[in-house]
Amino acid sequence: MEELMKTKKSGREVLSNLEVENKYVFHGSETPDIEMFEPRQAYDFINGEKVKDDEPAIHASEFSDIAILMALINKENCKEGFESGFHYEDKVILSVNQKALDQLNESSQGYVYVFSKEDFKPRKISELISYVHVKPVMMIRVKKSDLSNDLEITN
């Protein structure tokens, strides 16, 4: 799979252009060069307890900013811990704790995988899901400067 960063556009610009085409969904990861995605078990934390979130699946979003957040706020870039998430209230609300932001630097990077929207089913307003293996169309490397400026920062 070829990484699409031949132009001088930022990762966020490339992803935003793909987003408006309404043909793709996005998945953020700390891992580069994944050729094929396989369903994995996701978990939610409810009242401090780890609870399975549906069946094993691949989660993606039509909103590239969610994928950028997930690509950058991770165990690799935030070794001292982090909290991040998103929800939808007439628009996407991204949240991250200050501790995570403080750990990001200019060398922090992540990867947003782009998939055909046809390979996923809607799950929630801001989330799509696939229960089968899916091959990404492309991978876009993102860095700290690609993070949305519209973040809800928590303690």
LINFENTA-V724636 format. One record per residue. N is the residue number from 1. SS is DSSP state (h for helix, s for strand, l for the rest). NEAR is the number of other C-alpha atoms within 8 Angstrom. Layout:
n=N ss=SS near=NEAR
n=N ss=SS near=NEAR
This chain:
n=1 ss=l near=7
n=2 ss=l near=5
n=3 ss=s near=8
n=4 ss=l near=9
n=5 ss=l near=9
n=6 ss=l near=4
n=7 ss=l near=5
n=8 ss=l near=5
n=9 ss=l near=7
n=10 ss=l near=8
n=11 ss=h near=12
n=12 ss=h near=12
n=13 ss=h near=8
n=14 ss=h near=9
n=15 ss=h near=10
n=16 ss=h near=9
n=17 ss=h near=8
n=18 ss=h near=10
n=19 ss=h near=13
n=20 ss=h near=6
n=21 ss=l near=7
n=22 ss=l near=8
n=23 ss=l near=9
n=24 ss=s near=12
n=25 ss=s near=15
n=26 ss=s near=14
n=27 ss=s near=13
n=28 ss=s near=15
n=29 ss=s near=14
n=30 ss=l near=11
n=31 ss=l near=7
n=32 ss=l near=8
n=33 ss=l near=6
n=34 ss=l near=6
n=35 ss=l near=7
n=36 ss=l near=8
n=37 ss=s near=10
n=38 ss=l near=9
n=39 ss=l near=11
n=40 ss=s near=7
n=41 ss=s near=10
n=42 ss=s near=10
n=43 ss=s near=8
n=44 ss=s near=8
n=45 ss=s near=8
n=46 ss=s near=7
n=47 ss=l near=4
n=48 ss=l near=5
n=49 ss=s near=6
n=50 ss=s near=8
n=51 ss=s near=8
n=52 ss=s near=9
n=53 ss=s near=8
n=54 ss=s near=6
n=55 ss=s near=8
n=56 ss=s near=9
n=57 ss=s near=13
n=58 ss=s near=12
n=59 ss=s near=9
n=60 ss=s near=11
n=61 ss=s near=13
n=62 ss=l near=12
n=63 ss=l near=11
n=64 ss=h near=13
n=65 ss=h near=9
n=66 ss=h near=11
n=67 ss=h near=15
n=68 ss=h near=16
n=69 ss=h near=13
n=70 ss=h near=12
n=71 ss=h near=16
n=72 ss=h near=17
n=73 ss=l near=11
n=74 ss=l near=12
n=75 ss=l near=7
n=76 ss=l near=6
n=77 ss=l near=11
n=78 ss=l near=12
n=79 ss=l near=8
n=80 ss=l near=6
n=81 ss=l near=8
n=82 ss=l near=11
n=83 ss=l near=7
n=84 ss=s near=11
n=85 ss=s near=7
n=86 ss=s near=9
n=87 ss=s near=8
n=88 ss=s near=9
n=89 ss=l near=6
n=90 ss=l near=4
n=91 ss=l near=5
n=92 ss=s near=10
n=93 ss=s near=11
n=94 ss=s near=13
n=95 ss=s near=11
n=96 ss=s near=14
n=97 ss=s near=12
n=98 ss=h near=9
n=99 ss=h near=9
n=100 ss=h near=14
n=101 ss=h near=8
n=102 ss=h near=7
n=103 ss=h near=10
n=104 ss=l near=11
n=105 ss=l near=7
n=106 ss=l near=6
n=107 ss=l near=6
n=108 ss=l near=10
n=109 ss=s near=12
n=110 ss=s near=15
n=111 ss=s near=16
n=112 ss=s near=15
n=113 ss=s near=13
n=114 ss=s near=13
n=115 ss=s near=13
n=116 ss=s near=11
n=117 ss=h near=9
n=118 ss=h near=6
n=119 ss=h near=8
n=120 ss=l near=9
n=121 ss=s near=8
n=122 ss=s near=8
n=123 ss=s near=8
n=124 ss=s near=6
n=125 ss=l near=6
n=126 ss=l near=11
n=127 ss=s near=11
n=128 ss=s near=14
n=129 ss=s near=12
n=130 ss=s near=13
n=131 ss=l near=9
n=132 ss=l near=8
n=133 ss=l near=9
n=134 ss=s near=10
n=135 ss=l near=8
n=136 ss=l near=12
n=137 ss=l near=9
n=138 ss=s near=11
n=139 ss=s near=15
n=140 ss=s near=13
n=141 ss=s near=12
n=142 ss=s near=15
n=143 ss=s near=13
n=144 ss=h near=11
n=145 ss=h near=4
n=146 ss=h near=10
n=147 ss=l near=10
n=148 ss=l near=7
n=149 ss=l near=4
n=150 ss=l near=6
n=151 ss=s near=9
n=152 ss=s near=8
n=153 ss=s near=8
n=154 ss=s near=7
n=155 ss=l near=5
